[in-house]
Amino acid sequence: MGIAKKKYANQIRALEILVRLKRLYPDATCTLNYETPVQLLVAVILSAQCTDERVNIVTAELFRRFPDAKAIAEADLAEITEIVRPTGFYRNKAKNIQATCALLLQKHGGEVPKTMPEIIELPGAARKTANVVLAHAYGINAGVTVDTHVKRLSGKLGLTKHDDPIKIERDLMGLLPQADWENWSIRLIYHGRAVCKARKPDCSNCALVDLCPSSEVSAPTNP
């Protein structure tokens, strides 16, 4: 199969996967709790190597005491550090969120900017962070969020051969409509948690089994 035909086949398969994911998880959305773009940015930074459930517990107290960029920037770093301790790597995270909020005050009037280059300049923020914040705070689909679930499942589904998140993102952006870039990631994350688990994928109960070249069971055939 030629390169163009293979890309077209992958695109058709990716679109069918997207349709099924929407059907499986119609109400899927960002599971981090926040009220403002600044709070979402802080929550995403804290979510690195930590579950969203734990982050939500931590940010409930953090945002109660320090609800905006000004409050976080002016807070005692030791207080922030102690609050975010349960998220892991807490010293670096505390320094990053305070430095980020200080930079937001200095350069952006205390608000989160609306462009990828400006967000990734912030301490502790990368493309993944920017993609989540832009999509959920501002409705801007600048890219595809690639976390561990998206990286793993995109590979298993044969939609990328890369391990580098930036290259994976580039592949997925070429296969999916821009309007669906972020909801693809959210739904794939849900599927990774519910069905295609890292330790033991439940292929026999997977609605994507006939589209997955890594499936450990045969797809059902029509009589």
C-alpha positions as MATLAB code, in Angstrom:
seq = 'MGIAKKKYANQIRALEILVRLKRLYPDATCTLNYETPVQLLVAVILSAQCTDERVNIVTAELFRRFPDAKAIAEADLAEITEIVRPTGFYRNKAKNIQATCALLLQKHGGEVPKTMPEIIELPGAARKTANVVLAHAYGINAGVTVDTHVKRLSGKLGLTKHDDPIKIERDLMGLLPQADWENWSIRLIYHGRAVCKARKPDCSNCALVDLCPSSEVSAPTNP';
ca = [
       0.000    0.000    0.000;
       1.347    3.417   -0.964;
       2.007    6.120    1.615;
      -0.966    8.223    0.500;
      -3.360    5.254    0.555;
      -2.081    4.142    3.949;
      -2.571    7.623    5.400;
      -6.089    7.764    3.954;
      -6.904    4.335    5.455;
      -5.573    5.462    8.836;
      -7.636    8.619    8.629;
     -10.829    6.684    7.899;
     -10.069    4.334   10.797;
      -9.290    7.230   13.143;
     -12.609    8.878   12.279;
     -14.500    5.650   12.966;
     -12.690    5.310   16.300;
     -13.676    8.889   17.099;
     -17.343    8.191   16.297;
     -17.353    5.155   18.573;
     -15.570    6.975   21.394;
     -18.196    9.731   21.248;
     -20.915    7.091   21.475;
     -19.188    5.326   24.373;
     -18.386    8.457   26.391;
     -20.884   11.146   25.360;
     -20.439   13.219   28.504;
     -16.663   12.973   28.756;
     -15.054   16.194   29.872;
     -12.042   17.487   31.766;
     -12.138   15.947   35.242;
     -10.128   18.696   36.946;
     -12.128   21.113   39.090;
     -11.623   24.823   38.408;
     -13.517   28.096   38.136;
     -11.076   30.243   36.155;
      -8.386   29.743   33.491;
      -5.716   30.458   36.121;
      -7.089   27.722   38.360;
      -7.187   25.290   35.436;
      -3.579   26.118   34.555;
      -2.459   25.505   38.138;
      -4.439   22.254   38.333;
      -2.914   20.934   35.103;
       0.609   21.711   36.332;
      -0.162   19.848   39.562;
      -1.612   16.879   37.646;
       1.768   15.770   36.299;
       2.401   12.240   37.626;
      -0.714   12.518   39.779;
      -4.361   11.507   39.449;
      -7.002   14.127   38.758;
      -8.913   12.910   41.821;
      -6.027   13.722   44.113;
      -5.391   17.045   42.403;
      -9.027   18.010   42.966;
      -8.694   17.296   46.680;
      -5.562   19.434   46.872;
      -6.864   22.339   44.787;
     -10.050   22.576   46.856;
      -7.904   23.803   49.732;
      -5.365   25.634   47.576;
      -7.969   27.708   45.718;
      -9.932   28.363   48.906;
      -6.883   30.076   50.369;
      -5.300   31.407   47.185;
      -7.997   31.806   44.503;
      -6.133   33.775   41.827;
      -2.720   34.548   40.353;
      -2.087   37.474   42.697;
      -2.859   35.458   45.811;
      -0.649   32.537   44.738;
       2.205   34.818   43.667;
       2.184   36.642   47.011;
       1.671   33.576   49.217;
       4.287   32.048   51.495;
       5.950   29.381   49.342;
       6.151   27.067   52.353;
       2.343   27.169   52.681;
       1.845   26.317   49.027;
       4.424   23.541   49.246;
       2.661   21.930   52.186;
      -0.748   22.091   50.508;
       0.438   20.503   47.244;
       2.575   17.844   48.951;
       0.120   14.989   48.149;
       0.538   15.554   44.379;
       4.160   14.369   44.319;
       7.216   16.340   43.161;
       5.596   18.972   45.351;
       8.588   21.257   45.865;
       9.085   21.806   42.139;
       5.344   22.078   41.558;
       4.957   24.683   44.304;
       7.827   26.740   42.879;
       6.440   26.440   39.352;
       2.886   27.488   40.137;
       4.070   30.461   42.170;
       6.570   31.521   39.488;
       3.901   31.047   36.813;
       1.416   33.213   38.681;
       4.071   35.889   39.224;
       4.789   35.889   35.484;
       1.071   36.085   34.706;
       0.915   39.227   36.841;
       4.022   40.749   35.269;
       3.226   40.059   31.613;
      -0.469   39.230   31.263;
      -2.400   41.220   33.830;
      -2.917   38.166   36.019;
      -4.729   36.244   33.252;
      -3.740   33.169   31.259;
      -2.720   34.118   27.703;
      -4.564   32.595   24.765;
      -1.663   31.382   22.620;
       0.507   28.270   22.738;
       3.875   30.122   22.645;
       2.908   32.362   25.571;
       1.683   29.503   27.739;
       4.700   27.253   27.201;
       6.922   30.112   28.386;
       5.382   29.694   31.852;
       7.273   27.611   34.453;
       5.969   24.063   34.613;
       3.896   24.382   31.442;
       4.458   22.449   28.213;
       2.404   21.666   25.100;
       0.199   19.232   27.019;
      -0.566   21.927   29.587;
      -1.256   24.521   26.919;
      -3.524   22.217   24.920;
      -5.703   21.449   27.941;
      -5.940   25.061   29.094;
      -6.607   26.537   25.665;
      -9.281   23.955   24.857;
     -11.163   23.938   28.137;
     -10.715   27.531   29.281;
     -11.040   29.260   25.917;
     -12.447   26.740   23.437;
      -9.278   26.901   21.328;
      -8.126   23.578   19.841;
      -4.459   24.317   19.279;
      -3.312   20.705   19.351;
      -3.945   17.201   20.683;
      -3.194   16.551   24.331;
      -0.866   13.542   24.577;
      -0.743   12.039   28.045;
       0.280    8.485   28.957;
      -3.120    7.027   27.982;
      -3.252    8.848   24.634;
       0.335    7.871   23.863;
      -0.263    4.205   24.696;
      -3.637    3.801   22.993;
      -2.680    5.732   19.855;
       0.204    3.318   19.412;
      -1.897    0.219   20.082;
      -4.522    1.460   17.622;
      -1.846    1.832   14.959;
      -2.335    5.578   14.528;
       1.307    6.400   15.210;
       4.638    4.608   15.315;
       6.320    7.266   17.419;
       7.150    7.415   21.126;
       7.822   11.142   21.251;
       4.667   13.017   22.361;
       5.238   15.876   19.920;
       5.509   13.468   16.966;
       2.457   11.550   18.192;
       0.535   14.809   18.424;
       1.555   15.727   14.890;
       0.326   12.358   13.585;
      -3.028   12.678   15.349;
      -3.537   16.263   14.199;
      -3.172   15.001   10.629;
      -5.819   12.304   11.118;
      -8.532   14.106   13.083;
     -10.708   17.195   12.516;
      -9.398   20.163   14.503;
     -12.742   20.600   16.254;
     -12.289   17.128   17.784;
      -8.650   17.332   18.814;
      -9.297   17.817   22.529;
     -12.402   15.670   22.895;
     -10.460   12.846   21.198;
      -7.895   12.995   23.983;
     -10.468   13.164   26.765;
     -12.422   10.185   25.424;
      -9.310    8.128   24.738;
      -8.238    8.767   28.342;
     -11.637    7.531   29.548;
     -11.261    4.417   27.391;
      -7.762    3.782   28.692;
      -9.012    3.925   32.259;
     -12.172    1.874   31.724;
     -11.260   -0.765   29.119;
      -7.805   -0.627   27.556;
      -5.875   -0.687   30.806;
      -2.095   -0.761   30.686;
      -1.665   -3.935   32.750;
      -4.483   -5.958   31.224;
      -6.506   -4.578   28.295;
     -10.064   -5.937   28.263;
     -10.063   -6.675   24.538;
     -13.041   -9.029   24.734;
     -15.245   -6.132   25.893;
     -13.713   -3.416   23.731;
     -15.914   -1.617   21.207;
     -12.807   -0.840   19.135;
     -11.604   -4.429   18.818;
     -12.185   -4.656   15.054;
     -10.236   -1.431   14.514;
      -7.273   -2.307   16.716;
      -4.269   -4.124   15.219;
      -3.022   -4.854   18.747;
      -6.184   -6.616   19.889;
      -5.589   -9.850   21.763;
      -8.911  -11.333   20.592;
     -10.512  -11.760   17.211;
     -13.135   -9.256   16.151;
     -16.655  -10.682   15.953;
     -17.848  -11.535   12.476;
     -21.325  -10.943   11.112;
     -23.286  -14.184   10.465;
];
